[in-house]
Amino acid sequence: MKTAQPDTDAARKVIPIATDPSHTQALAADEEMVPFYAEREKIYPRSVVGVFSNWRWVTVWLTQIVFYGLPWLQWNERQAVLFDLEARRFFLFGLVLQPQDLIYLTGLLVISALALFVFSAVAGRLWCGYACPQTVYTEIFLWIEKKVEGDRSARMRLDKVGLSVKKFGKKWTKHALWLLFSLWTGFTFVGYFTPIRELWDLSWALALGPWQTFWIFFYGFATYGNAGFLREQVCKYMCPYARFQSAMFDRDTLIVTYDQQRGEPRGPRSRKSDPQALGLGACIDCTLCVQVCPTGIDIRKGLQYECIGCGACIDVCDQVMDKVGYARGLVRYSTQNGVDLGWSRSQMLRRALRPRVLVYSGILLAISFAVLVGLIMRTPLKVDVMRDRAVLARLVEQGWIENVFRLEIRNATETPQRYEISVSGLPGIVMASATQADVEPLGARSLAVRVRLPPGAVGSGSHPIQFDIRSVGATVMQARTASAFVVPR
């Protein structure tokens, strides 16, 4: 009787097969190495001059004048815009916000989010291409690089040659200017949280605190790294907006578009040749639109998340169209429906007011109006009342009943204030302590307040009362806060 043998390598016979060396080499030649990490190819954006390039520089100047100049403005003998975290006060010109005003910060964040939805639905990524800090500082750093190292071709040649005294000098000069600009940016950023004039004096005296020093260098080197080295990598991989923009885009959102019906098939030709006779479109395949792109994409491949909508490819393509005698607009700002359906400018403007945009805009206007009304009606006087926990109620002379409270009065103005305190809510209730209190500018004062009630005025138990605090002076401010008066059995 035969028994089954286990199917193991030891039991199986291995029969050697001769292999053809040429066949093995052919298989090895067909293999392709696929790296898990694609090495970054440095992008050398070509300089371009045009309508949208000029507008981009206008926004660069405006944003940087505001950023670098605003901390130096004075208001009421103090910095006009200062976020004093140590004192827990925010100064915005004549407005002073304190921790209890957190609701306004929440409203500002909601408004910013809704404004992003509205702007993205209508205008796409124009914010990224013109006013985003990453774009602005990259533009400034590229301008410095161009002034030191030369135009695009000169920079490419400089990077290819070996190290020399000339190359070292240019690179050192460029990085020195980048670092100086970055540190000044970090200094200005910290100047929004520490009075910038005081920060300036401390810097010259080499007496900066550890946190001030840390944030100046941290923000400075972040600017140096992001605008000098990472550049388009921030827009591609670090910025979350590039990833979730598709949720806010539709076929009527303004984007940079390439007219494929007009441009394809692309190909080079002489200026005198007839593109129709050659079977070619308007695109001469000069690749200048790729060379000027700060993120290195080819807009002719359609909408890509890396596109920041800066319009550089539009400027250079219009210049090429002018040179070859074709109509402008091969690459232009439009929408997917606008290109496919051949909409006119008036049709594009009407389509911007679609239901999605109107709903976003309505909500945005409503919340903005509510926040604005709240700021206008905001009283720079805050009052909190607490009962004295040691004694709920006590009998005093002539059988009167006395309760003791503690009032916390906060003066949110920048001038000293005197306040009058009164109580109401029960028949015969009176103040048995001082009825006036002085509070310093942006200060708070806690004081004990004694309130008395005549005997037999009300029954035993807890009864609601109100404290009224009113300022004494030309500007009247008042606040009311509720509490309870306890009558013992």
Rosetta blueprint (number, residue, H / E / L):
1 M L
2 K L
3 T L
4 A L
5 Q L
6 P L
7 D L
8 T L
9 D L
10 A L
11 A L
12 R L
13 K L
14 V L
15 I L
16 P L
17 I L
18 A L
19 T L
20 D L
21 P H
22 S H
23 H H
24 T H
25 Q H
26 A H
27 L H
28 A H
29 A H
30 D H
31 E L
32 E L
33 M L
34 V L
35 P L
36 F L
37 Y L
38 A L
39 E L
40 R L
41 E L
42 K L
43 I L
44 Y L
45 P L
46 R L
47 S L
48 V L
49 V L
50 G L
51 V H
52 F H
53 S H
54 N H
55 W H
56 R H
57 W H
58 V H
59 T H
60 V H
61 W H
62 L H
63 T H
64 Q H
65 I H
66 V H
67 F H
68 Y H
69 G H
70 L H
71 P H
72 W H
73 L L
74 Q E
75 W E
76 N L
77 E L
78 R E
79 Q E
80 A L
81 V E
82 L E
83 F E
84 D E
85 L L
86 E L
87 A L
88 R L
89 R E
90 F E
91 F E
92 L E
93 F L
94 G L
95 L E
96 V E
97 L E
98 Q L
99 P H
100 Q H
101 D H
102 L H
103 I H
104 Y H
105 L H
106 T H
107 G H
108 L H
109 L H
110 V H
111 I H
112 S H
113 A H
114 L H
115 A H
116 L H
117 F H
118 V H
119 F H
120 S H
121 A H
122 V H
123 A H
124 G L
125 R L
126 L H
127 W H
128 C H
129 G H
130 Y H
131 A L
132 C L
133 P H
134 Q H
135 T H
136 V H
137 Y H
138 T H
139 E H
140 I H
141 F H
142 L H
143 W H
144 I H
145 E H
146 K H
147 K H
148 V H
149 E H
150 G L
151 D L
152 R H
153 S H
154 A H
155 R H
156 M H
157 R H
158 L H
159 D H
160 K H
161 V L
162 G L
163 L L
164 S L
165 V H
166 K H
167 K H
168 F H
169 G H
170 K H
171 K H
172 W H
173 T H
174 K H
175 H H
176 A H
177 L H
178 W H
179 L H
180 L H
181 F H
182 S H
183 L H
184 W H
185 T H
186 G H
187 F H
188 T H
189 F H
190 V H
191 G L
192 Y L
193 F L
194 T L
195 P L
196 I H
197 R H
198 E H
199 L H
200 W H
201 D H
202 L H
203 S H
204 W H
205 A L
206 L L
207 A L
208 L L
209 G L
210 P H
211 W H
212 Q H
213 T H
214 F H
215 W H
216 I H
217 F H
218 F H
219 Y H
220 G H
221 F H
222 A H
223 T H
224 Y H
225 G H
226 N H
227 A H
228 G H
229 F H
230 L H
231 R L
232 E H
233 Q H
234 V H
235 C H
236 K H
237 Y H
238 M H
239 C L
240 P L
241 Y H
242 A H
243 R H
244 F H
245 Q H
246 S H
247 A H
248 M L
249 F L
250 D L
251 R L
252 D L
253 T L
254 L L
255 I E
256 V E
257 T E
258 Y E
259 D L
260 Q H
261 Q H
262 R H
263 G H
264 E L
265 P L
266 R L
267 G L
268 P L
269 R L
270 S L
271 R L
272 K L
273 S L
274 D L
275 P H
276 Q H
277 A H
278 L H
279 G L
280 L L
281 G L
282 A L
283 C L
284 I L
285 D L
286 C L
287 T L
288 L H
289 C H
290 V H
291 Q H
292 V L
293 C L
294 P L
295 T L
296 G L
297 I L
298 D L
299 I H
300 R H
301 K H
302 G L
303 L L
304 Q L
305 Y L
306 E L
307 C L
308 I L
309 G L
310 C L
311 G L
312 A H
313 C H
314 I H
315 D H
316 V H
317 C H
318 D H
319 Q H
320 V H
321 M H
322 D H
323 K H
324 V H
325 G L
326 Y L
327 A L
328 R L
329 G L
330 L L
331 V E
332 R E
333 Y E
334 S E
335 T L
336 Q H
337 N H
338 G H
339 V H
340 D H
341 L H
342 G L
343 W L
344 S L
345 R H
346 S H
347 Q H
348 M H
349 L H
350 R H
351 R H
352 A H
353 L L
354 R L
355 P H
356 R H
357 V H
358 L H
359 V H
360 Y H
361 S H
362 G H
363 I H
364 L H
365 L H
366 A H
367 I H
368 S H
369 F H
370 A H
371 V H
372 L H
373 V H
374 G H
375 L H
376 I H
377 M H
378 R L
379 T L
380 P L
381 L E
382 K E
383 V E
384 D E
385 V E
386 M E
387 R E
388 D L
389 R L
390 A L
391 V L
392 L L
393 A L
394 R E
395 L E
396 V L
397 E H
398 Q H
399 G H
400 W L
401 I E
402 E E
403 N E
404 V E
405 F E
406 R E
407 L E
408 E E
409 I E
410 R E
411 N E
412 A L
413 T L
414 E L
415 T L
416 P L
417 Q E
418 R E
419 Y E
420 E E
421 I E
422 S E
423 V E
424 S E
425 G L
426 L L
427 P L
428 G L
429 I L
430 V E
431 M E
432 A L
433 S L
434 A L
435 T L
436 Q E
437 A E
438 D E
439 V E
440 E L
441 P L
442 L L
443 G L
444 A E
445 R E
446 S E
447 L E
448 A E
449 V E
450 R E
451 V E
452 R E
453 L E
454 P L
455 P L
456 G L
457 A L
458 V L
459 G L
460 S L
461 G E
462 S E
463 H E
464 P E
465 I E
466 Q E
467 F E
468 D E
469 I E
470 R E
471 S E
472 V E
473 G L
474 A L
475 T L
476 V L
477 M L
478 Q E
479 A E
480 R E
481 T E
482 A E
483 S E
484 A E
485 F E
486 V E
487 V E
488 P L
489 R L
